[in-house]
Every structure is written in C-alpha cells, then in structure tokens.
C-alpha cells in the first residue's frame, strides 16, 4: 500500500501531475464527442442531399479485376 501512495504522490508533484492528466483526458473526450456529433450531422446532411437527387447517388469504383481489360494497340 505504501508503494501505491508513493506512486500517487509522485515525489510531491502529484498535486500538479494528476489534475493535468485529468484535464487532458477531458479535452480528448470533448474532441471525440464533437467529432462524432459532426460526423453524424454530416451523414444526415448527405442523406438528405442524396434523397433530393436520387439519380446522382454516389457510385463506387469497380475493383480492378472486374473492369474490362484495356485494348492493346498492335
């Protein structure tokens, strides 16, 4: 138990180190949440735009194996 207390105290600097770690974790969590919200909002916006123009839906490129072979010049 003494080793754990010594680790948490960090040689007397624990009062400064642990709050800094806490703030860093909070900042990273805030960035993650903001990013996930932005992605969901953009996906919803894209879905609405695609519904407005159904003929202009995004097409995927075919894999190279499924594409027609190029004509070779003689």
Secondary structure, 3 states (H helix, E strand, C coil): CHHHHHHHHHHHCHHHHHHHHHHHHHHHHHHHHHHHHHHHHHHHHHHHHHHHCHHHCCCCCCCCCCCCCCCCCC
